[in-house]
Amino acid sequence: MATGLIALLDDIAAIAKLAAASLDDIAAQTAKAGAKAAGVVIDDAAVTPRYVVGLSPARELPIIARIALGSLKNKLFYLLPAGLFLGYFAPWAITPLLMIGGVYLCYEGAEKLYEYVVPHDAHDHEAAVSGTSDPAALENQKVSGAIRTDFILSAEIMALTLANVAASNIYTQAAVLASVGILITLAVYGVVALIVKADDVGLSLAGSSLGLLRTFGRGLVVGVPVFLNILAMIGTAAMLWVGGSILVHGMAELGYHGPEHFIEGIAAGIGTMSAYFGEILHWTTTSAIQAALAIVIGGVTIILVHASAPLIKRMRPQS
């Protein structure tokens, strides 16, 4: 009896050690995979604030909360099972699907650039596609657009994460994907919420009796709107860069290396022009050419979408 109890306790201890080792492995792989996806995470954080620029301050946090919830659904309910399924049964389909998402990012980025350059024509295009001017409907469309964009960026994050844990068993893969998805979503949308509400904090501090706090508050009130506009431009550039990058790398994955070699040749040549800033010049040149490619592809997509606007409106559910 005692011997059996001791054996049972030994088994429990062994299981506990195995579970602890598994948790340590999951934590380590989560940290490693999160670091690999850091570039896309930064782009995601830069892209999101543009969806609340110009809206009522009272609606900023609710909109961010809705987008964050949609982002979690994207990662946990759709991308996680889809990534595991495709990684096991159809790994060949991952690259083409990511490239379709890349085209969407090119379209979104080019559309924002179009709005900067010719705002009137861009508004006509948006009205032709959306067919609504109701504030609540427009907010819903902004949220839907943000969640769609997040879906593509999240797919890139999850694909990078999955590639990093491809040698692990499916349970570890699922745990790491879920952990990365949750942590990144909390980090990105927590930072976004702090950024967009910083002007309200500044307004509160501007009424302080302490001179230093009052000055800091006034600086926030003046500076945050400018910073948000700059961040919106960075977000547009990020969408173009990421969209172009996905397409160039996707073509290389499918065996068409021409664009990647062409861009690398130019970037390498410019990178050698400076002994101190070679890596920066190389990265900047690569990103700029990929963004230029994205503008071209996005421009063509805008034309196609505008031409098919009547069909899009007919396919949209009527409220």
Steps between C-alpha positions, in 0.01 A plus 500: 500500500774744605715393208211564260440846650870589466497383139190712433666806654810436290281488188328825600837666559627381162187633327538833682864527390402417143222762509737760643757421231229529234387836639859623507542387139177671396602821679845496339360432153232767549766759585714392204209500256377836630843650440501362144166672434604831660523683168143418402383582855648850472330544164170386653533755781573774246212406269217480755480862630413630155157338532405734787663822375228759440229317694327618817729462805213329684503220241878440492530242781181311403626476142844380613331244728290372209807473277698325776218248549487443125879455501477232770228321302718522189794338675333243724184395314613523137876525452611257771291200383550596134877526551518159670276343235687649203840436656414131532281429196570775242818698573516592130186718543647731768710715266224567241255589779752739656553658157126564465520677834800692372294630207236619748766691699624657176144609424446646848833684498454633147147614587632706793774645280233584242309681774807706593568602138148547360260501797189592299540217250588260783180592686300443181663157469420416865141613459463296182626187676335547840177664387430653843556820695330397826745560794422166669535314171826679422634408844405138439677512165813646661498226763444233233782646290733505801417139585560393139837677499580347838411158356774531237761631746395235752531232232857613439572488875345155538680369190835620638415344836395169342821484297697550821331203677453274197716226658288486817196281557157636413409571864808715552434675168142579607611623844773723356271641228232579759750656741660716231157604368368606841817676617550688174135610487512632857830676436400659167155623598610602850765724344251630242249587773768691694602690187153611393396604853823684579342832395221451756764441767672816382176696523456385858859587593472841331267607782744394772620752759857373459686690230703204375195275464302783338776557244529127429122475459489789255783337307297179472188687388696671222731213411277190503280596200816569298649170618183311405506647150867404465421151632217470248748576222745246644213250512426558132869455415507184713202351314669569168834363614352185657266444204783535249729285714243220523456499122873508420584224748193305391610508136844376608338217700305400187820491296492843335813665643534783246345785707683395819838483321435832324418677828791335682742607226397866525492497880841333524650757262361794697598336829867500399494880461552548874728311736304615806139494380516215251244279676259792546531600134452138393182459708361841400558435130345153518195632686459797266505283186258251655271789596522641145398159364212498750384844380484375141314182594274694739424758231395230255286341773330835573405529133363145495307549825354831380393340173329219689344731765139440380550125532660541846202708620252243369685220681505691832217394736226760521421631851 
